[in-house]
Amino acid sequence: MQRLVSPVLIALIAALLVWTGVSTLGQYLRTPMALEQAQELEVPRGSRFGQVVQQLASDGVLRHPWWLRGYARVTGRGHAIQAGEYLLGPGATPLDLLEMLERGDVRTRSVTLIEGWTVRQALLQLAKAERLQSLLGAVDERSLLQALGVDSEPGRSAEGLFFPDTYLFSGQTSDRDILLQAYQRMQTVLDEEWAKRSEGLPYQTPYEALTMASIVERETGVPDERGRIAGVFVRRLQLGMRLQTDPTVIYGIGARFDGNLRKADLQDESNPYNTYARAGLPPGPIALPSREAIHAALHPEPGEELYFVARGDGSHHFSRTLEEHQRAVTKYQILQRRGDDYRSRPAASKSGR
């Protein structure tokens, strides 16, 4: 039903406009507010239009707030404003304000989760994000899935289950919202890539493929090498060889790692992520893998290489035989050896990360 407006109210508004020196309502609605620079406006959930208008009037931004409230009442507008953080720029008019609140043109910010990061690094990034509400507190990767309300296998870590990307958010968004979005995005990407996987891969589940993808992500310094690195690891699994990759060992050491991977670390069978002492894939991912790393793990490049060693510029030298690999290790890393060095070992990879 069309809203009926009292002729007396319209006459009163017109009279007051003239009394305050505003010739027409249109002139008032299109006259810029008193903003010399951009100003943030926070509209809490449940706020009414009149409350927002009065707050801006109290701040000295909006003159004659009753005109704007009267206009909204006469036209039946302002009943469905949206909560959030807004940015009012110089030149913004009362009508701009009303339309902005009705459309929900909230200010957006962004937070980026980087591929190759651990969940702990992602949580620290979210904690530093300006205006992102913190609901998770000091939760760790072991209890994170439960805190998010995500169904998972008992005891499964949240590591690797969040898609690395840039996420936009408004003032009403929480760290939990971002992680749920990243989790759902990872599930979608993993399902899509798993459905198109190559045949004959040594994975029984998408989670195992995700684990391999995280290793590929941590070992890759040059994006074009992802498929080739994945090929080395897949062939080693198929041949019953141990992966022997440093990033998994380092991940298992955790906060105790001081930057120097020692012989004792490689012999530590108590580390479930020690791919020198244990055969097969580690228990789970070690980082957040990109779509490209997931694709590489599910589409490894064919070949005969079983080893690779870092050249020092981010790229790797790939070898088919142990003898060739040992010569490459000597060539590229002999000058870097010191103390209890680990880089001269014959192994699948020496990324030094």
C-alpha positions in Angstrom: 0.0 0.0 0.0 1.3 3.4 -0.9 2.4 5.5 2.1 0.1 8.5 2.7 1.8 11.8 3.6 0.0 14.4 5.5 -0.3 17.7 3.5 0.4 19.5 6.8 3.7 17.7 7.1 4.7 18.7 3.6 3.7 22.3 4.2 5.7 22.3 7.5 8.8 21.0 5.8 8.5 23.6 3.0 8.1 26.4 5.5 11.1 25.3 7.6 13.3 25.0 4.5 12.6 28.6 3.7 13.2 29.7 7.3 16.6 28.1 7.3 17.6 29.7 4.0 17.3 26.5 1.9 15.1 27.3 -1.1 14.2 23.7 -2.1 14.5 20.3 -0.6 16.4 19.3 -3.7 19.0 21.9 -3.1 19.4 20.7 0.5 19.7 17.0 -0.5 22.4 17.9 -3.1 24.5 20.3 -1.1 27.8 18.7 0.1 28.0 18.0 3.8 30.7 19.6 5.9 33.6 17.2 5.0 37.1 18.6 4.3 38.5 15.1 4.2 37.3 11.6 4.1 35.7 10.4 7.2 34.8 6.9 8.4 31.3 6.1 9.5 30.6 3.0 11.6 27.0 1.8 11.5 26.4 -0.9 14.1 23.9 -3.7 13.5 20.4 -2.7 14.5 21.0 1.1 13.9 18.1 3.2 12.7 18.5 5.8 10.0 17.6 8.6 12.4 20.3 7.6 14.8 23.0 7.7 12.1 21.7 11.1 10.9 21.8 12.5 14.4 25.3 11.2 15.0 26.6 13.0 11.9 24.8 16.1 13.0 26.5 15.9 16.5 29.8 15.5 14.7 29.2 18.7 12.8 29.1 16.9 9.4 25.4 17.2 8.6 23.4 20.5 8.9 19.7 20.5 9.5 19.4 16.7 10.2 15.6 17.0 10.5 15.4 17.8 6.8 17.0 14.5 5.9 14.9 12.6 8.4 11.8 14.4 7.1 12.6 13.6 3.5 13.1 9.9 4.4 9.8 9.8 6.2 7.9 11.5 3.4 9.3 9.2 0.8 9.2 6.0 2.9 13.0 5.6 2.6 15.7 4.8 5.2 14.0 1.8 6.7 16.5 -0.8 5.4 19.9 0.7 6.0 22.8 -1.8 6.2 25.3 -2.1 9.0 29.0 -1.8 8.3 31.9 0.6 7.9 31.4 3.5 5.4 33.8 6.1 4.0 32.3 9.5 3.4 34.4 11.6 1.0 34.5 15.4 0.5 31.6 16.4 -1.7 29.2 13.7 -0.4 25.7 15.0 0.0 22.8 14.1 2.3 21.2 12.2 -0.6 24.5 10.3 -1.2 24.5 9.4 2.4 21.0 7.9 2.3 21.6 6.0 -0.9 24.9 4.7 0.4 23.3 3.3 3.5 20.4 1.8 1.6 22.8 0.1 -0.9 25.2 -1.1 1.7 28.2 0.5 0.1 30.4 -0.5 3.0 34.1 0.1 2.9 36.1 -3.1 2.1 39.5 -4.1 3.3 41.6 -7.0 2.3 43.8 -9.7 3.9 46.1 -12.0 2.0 47.1 -15.6 2.9 50.2 -16.5 1.0 50.8 -19.9 -0.6 53.5 -21.8 1.3 52.5 -20.3 4.6 51.6 -22.5 7.6 48.3 -22.2 9.4 50.1 -20.5 12.2 51.4 -17.8 9.9 47.9 -17.4 8.4 46.5 -16.9 11.9 49.1 -14.3 12.7 48.3 -12.4 9.5 44.6 -12.4 10.4 45.4 -11.1 13.9 47.2 -8.2 12.3 44.5 -7.3 9.8 43.0 -3.9 10.6 39.3 -3.8 11.6 39.0 -7.6 11.3 37.1 -8.9 14.4 39.0 -11.5 16.4 36.8 -14.4 17.5 39.3 -17.3 17.5 41.8 -16.1 20.1 44.8 -18.2 20.7 43.5 -21.3 18.9 46.1 -23.6 17.3 46.0 -25.8 14.2 45.0 -28.8 16.2 41.8 -27.3 17.6 41.1 -24.8 14.8 38.7 -27.0 12.8 36.6 -27.6 15.9 36.6 -23.8 16.6 35.3 -23.3 13.1 32.6 -25.9 13.5 34.0 -27.9 10.6 33.5 -31.7 10.5 36.8 -33.6 10.2 38.5 -36.8 11.3 39.4 -36.8 15.0 42.8 -35.3 15.6 43.3 -34.0 12.1 45.3 -30.8 11.9 43.9 -27.8 10.0 47.2 -27.4 8.2 46.9 -27.0 4.5 43.1 -26.8 4.5 42.7 -23.1 3.7 43.1 -21.7 0.2 45.8 -19.0 -0.1 44.3 -15.9 -1.7 43.3 -12.3 -1.0 40.0 -12.0 0.9 37.9 -8.8 1.1 36.0 -8.0 4.2 34.0 -5.2 5.9 33.9 -3.9 9.4 31.5 -6.6 10.5 33.7 -9.5 9.4 35.7 -11.8 11.7 38.8 -14.0 11.4 36.4 -17.0 11.7 34.5 -15.7 8.6 37.7 -15.4 6.6 38.9 -18.9 7.5 35.6 -20.5 6.7 35.6 -18.8 3.3 39.2 -20.0 2.7 38.3 -23.5 3.9 35.3 -23.7 1.6 37.4 -22.4 -1.3 40.0 -25.0 -0.7 37.4 -27.8 -0.7 36.0 -26.5 -4.0 39.4 -26.2 -5.7 40.6 -29.6 -4.4 37.4 -31.3 -5.6 37.7 -29.7 -9.0 41.3 -30.7 -9.4 40.8 -34.2 -8.0 38.0 -34.9 -10.6 40.5 -34.1 -13.4 43.5 -36.0 -12.0 45.9 -38.1 -14.0 45.7 -41.9 -13.8 48.0 -44.1 -11.9 48.8 -41.6 -9.1 50.0 -43.0 -5.7 47.2 -41.2 -3.7 44.1 -42.8 -2.2 42.3 -39.6 -1.2 42.2 -35.9 -2.1 43.8 -35.3 1.3 46.9 -37.2 0.3 47.1 -35.2 -2.9 46.8 -32.0 -0.8 49.7 -33.3 1.3 51.8 -33.8 -1.7 50.8 -30.4 -3.1 52.0 -28.7 0.1 55.4 -30.3 -0.2 55.6 -29.2 -3.9 54.6 -25.7 -2.8 57.4 -25.5 -0.2 60.0 -27.0 -2.5 59.2 -24.7 -5.5 61.2 -21.5 -6.0 60.4 -21.2 -9.7 56.7 -21.7 -10.6 57.4 -23.5 -13.9 59.2 -26.3 -11.9 56.1 -27.4 -9.9 55.1 -30.2 -12.3 58.7 -31.4 -12.6 59.2 -31.5 -8.8 55.9 -33.3 -8.4 57.1 -35.8 -11.0 60.2 -36.6 -8.9 58.2 -37.1 -5.7 55.5 -39.2 -7.4 58.1 -41.5 -9.0 59.9 -42.0 -5.7 56.6 -43.0 -4.1 55.9 -45.4 -6.9 59.3 -47.0 -6.6 59.1 -47.3 -2.8 61.8 -44.7 -2.3 61.6 -42.3 0.6 60.7 -38.7 -0.3 63.7 -37.3 1.7 62.6 -33.7 1.5 63.8 -31.1 4.0 60.7 -29.0 4.4 58.7 -31.9 5.9 61.4 -32.5 8.5 61.6 -28.8 9.4 57.8 -28.7 9.7 57.9 -31.6 12.2 60.6 -29.9 14.3 58.3 -26.8 14.5 59.3 -23.8 16.7 62.4 -25.6 17.8 64.0 -25.3 14.4 66.9 -22.8 14.5 67.7 -22.6 10.8 70.2 -25.5 10.8 69.0 -28.9 9.8 71.4 -31.5 11.5 72.1 -35.1 10.9 70.4 -36.0 14.1 67.2 -34.3 12.8 67.3 -36.6 9.8 67.7 -39.7 12.0 64.9 -38.8 14.4 62.3 -41.4 13.9 60.0 -39.8 16.4 59.3 -37.0 14.0 56.2 -38.2 12.1 57.1 -35.7 9.3 60.6 -37.0 8.9 60.6 -38.3 5.3 64.2 -39.4 5.6 63.4 -41.9 8.4 59.8 -42.7 7.3 58.5 -44.1 4.0 55.5 -42.6 2.2 53.8 -39.3 2.6 53.9 -37.5 6.0 50.7 -37.5 8.1 49.3 -34.4 6.4 50.0 -31.1 4.6 52.9 -28.9 5.8 51.7 -25.6 4.3 48.9 -23.9 2.3 49.2 -25.0 -1.3 48.1 -23.0 -4.3 45.9 -24.3 -7.0 49.0 -24.6 -9.2 50.7 -26.8 -6.7 47.5 -29.0 -6.3 47.3 -29.2 -10.1 51.0 -30.2 -10.3 50.6 -32.9 -7.6 47.7 -34.4 -9.6 49.4 -33.9 -13.0 53.1 -34.6 -12.4 55.4 -34.2 -15.4 56.6 -37.5 -16.8 60.3 -38.2 -16.8 63.1 -40.3 -15.2 64.5 -37.8 -12.7 64.6 -39.0 -9.1 66.6 -36.2 -7.5 67.0 -32.5 -7.5 69.2 -29.9 -5.8 68.9 -26.2 -5.4 71.1 -24.1 -7.6 70.9 -21.1 -5.3 68.8 -18.9 -7.5 65.4 -20.5 -6.8 65.7 -23.1 -9.5 66.9 -26.7 -9.3 69.1 -29.1 -11.1 67.3 -32.4 -11.7 69.1 -35.8 -12.0 68.2 -39.3 -13.0 70.9 -41.2 -11.0 72.4 -40.9 -7.6 75.9 -40.3 -9.1 74.7 -37.4 -11.2 72.9 -36.0 -8.2 76.1 -36.2 -6.1 78.0 -34.3 -8.7 75.3 -31.6 -8.8 75.4 -31.3 -5.0 79.1 -30.8 -5.1 78.8 -28.2 -7.9 76.0 -26.1 -6.5 76.4 -26.4 -2.7 80.0 -27.4 -1.8 80.9 -23.7 -1.1 77.9 -23.4 1.3 79.0 -26.2 3.5 79.9 -25.4 7.1 80.0 -27.4 10.4 77.5 -30.2 10.5 76.3 -29.7 6.9 73.4 -31.5 5.5 73.4 -30.3 1.9 76.0 -32.8 0.6 73.8 -35.8 1.4 72.4 -37.8 -1.6 68.6 -37.1 -1.3 65.6 -36.1 -3.3 65.8 -32.4 -2.5 67.9 -29.8 -0.8 65.9 -26.6 -0.9 67.6 -25.2 2.2 64.2 -23.9 3.5 
